[in-house]
Amino acid sequence: MDFSSREWSTGGGAGQPPVLDLPFSQGVKAGPLIFTAGQAALDENGKLVGANDIRAQTEQTLKNIRGVLESLDASMKDVVKVTIWIKDYDDYAGMNEVYTQFFETPRPPRSCVQSNMVPLLEDEFLVEIEAMAVVSE
């Protein structure tokens, strides 16, 4: 396997997260491996979707994950690991309700951590999600 080639996703395309003036890309493909940056509930214009609504924020966040994956020729079916940071664990059930709509069974392994620093951009953000995927070369 050749991991030396890199393909980057910077966002801004149709169905992708917005281009942000931050010191990282939205995702990278290295050989068959794809890593997304942590995504939040931002629409294509960089505006928050679903203030104080964990379901709406989870949906937009996972749409952004899907957009990054698709920009790197992958899909949600290729995801092998997910990490979720949630601001309030009382929102866990609502987040899970939407999460299960984006992944078929068996769903990928995941970690979910409560953090009052998630995400770092705005106080209104309730969830941040990142994913790792593997595709055929």
C-alpha positions, 0 to 999 in steps of 0.5 A: 500500500502506498500511503505517500500520495495525499488528496485533500478536502478543503470544503466549499463544494456542493454538500460539503462543509464551508471553507473556513479560515482555520489552520487545517483541512476538512479531510485527507485521503492517504492511500486507502485511509480517509480522516475527516476533521471534526465537523460541526453544524455549519451550513455551506455559508458557515452559519449554525444550523439548529441552535439548541437543537441536538437533532438538527445539529447532529444531522447537519454535522453528519451531512458535512462528514458525508460531504467530506467523504464524498469529495474524497470518493468515499461514503458513509459505508466506508467509515470504520471509526467515529468520535463524537464530542457532545456538550451535554450528555442529556442530548445523547438520545437525541443525537443517537436517534439521528446518528442511526439514520446515517449508518447501516448496521453493523455500525462502525465503532465509536467513542462519545465523550462529553466535553464543555469545550466542544466545539471550540467555535461557538457556545451554541454548538452542541456536538462535534463529530469526526470519522475515519474511513477505509476505501479500496485502492 
